[in-house]
Amino acid sequence: MGNIQQPGKCHSAPLFHPESLKLAMPLDEATERTVQWNRDTVRSLLSQRHSNGRLMVIIGPCSIHDPDAALDYASRLAEAAKQHHRELFIVMRVYVEKPRTTVGWKGLIHDPDHAQTVGQSSPDLNKGVLASRQVMLNVAKKGLPIATELLHPLLAQFFDDIVSIGVIGARTTESQTHREMSSDMPMPMGFKNGTDGGLKVAIDAMTAASRSHTIVGVDNEGRLGYHLSRGNPDTFMILRGGSQGPNFGSEHIQNAEMELLRAGKTPSIVVDCSHGNSMKDYRNQPNVAACLADQIVAGAPITGVMIESNINQGRQDVPNNGDNQCLKYGVSITDGCVGWHETELILNRLAVAVRERQAGPAMVESILTMVTANNIENEKHQVKVHTSDITVSV
């Protein structure tokens, strides 16, 4: 009996301990304060049902596969964030884990050399953890808030101190494990609607994440342990379309608002311009964004948008020989993305929409205030002014 081997038993390699890695690659004090400020800003935006403030824009590569290109993109985005800081709160997508329908490259943290993708050798997870944390540190030091999808609860511990927004994807929104994990995260969490486009799973996830749960994990000594989560009150819904079609139209936004209100939630709605809403064609994202911009001007309760964007447009496959030198610079190896020029146009369009939304009510209020003041002054001189004689164009 002692010589019988367990089927499927493989040699395991040790993984860095999250707390040890955080000590070795720490956030500096200034960046730590910025991360906290960014999280608080997101919370403030989520708390306002009908806001005339900024629009949250979560934008960036579908996934990070080239750290150098990621920092190049971050530098460009940081400049755009400064340009539009009055209208847009820009958050960079730094996705290092990728969910797969069947198989495929699972992200920088799992396979930084794309080794498993081309069937060469086992990926180096420790190398991926180091690379992923370093990219996030470098992006955060530029002042940009970071959004990422959280897939593996244990791996989330390697960067939960850097991320400003966590996202739970359509495939995992219904997962109890991910709802529990979200209840323990220190940042706001967004839940995408189900793959069929249904909203109930996202609303249920928001409710579950707001409560306390028993969390099983690894303690500071590397032992299995558990604790009670605090519950996360800062959650929001992400409309990403589904198998039944897109859900970014005004009727979809109104329906999502009503469903959230019915569930006792603040209707903080973020709309994903990609995935089902773009019919899985990155070239449709500008049209989706333009439709959302029109709704924003009209006062729709849209808290934010998500866009898959890169330095250069489109996507590419990893070469069969695994030679990363053959990859085109700044082009996605997962979902297709709009290029930087198109990105600038989209950001400009959204900023204009927010300015119009901000100016509309303010302009009317200002004019009415002036009319009231004039009426009071005229009454002193016994001059009658009828408001019906005044036309206000907005």
Secondary structure, DSSP 8 states (H G I E B T S, - for coil): -TT---TT---------HHHHHHHS---HHHHHHHHHHHHHHHHHHT-SS-SS-EEEEEE-SS---HHHHHHHHHHHHHHHHHTTTTEEEEEE-------SSSS---TTT-TT-TTTTTSS---HHHHHHHHHHHHHHHHHTT--EEEE---TTGGGGTTTT-SEEEE-TTTTT-HHHHHHHHT-SS-EEEE--TT--SHHHHHHHHHHTS--EEEEE-TTS-EEEEE------EEEEE--BTTB---SHHHHHHHHHHHHHTT----EEEESSGGGGTT-GGGHHHHHHHHHHHHHTT--EEEEEEEB-SSSBB----TT--GGGS-TT-BSSS-BB-HHHHHHHHHHHHHHHHHHHHHHHHHHHHHHHHHHHHHHHHHTT----GGG-----
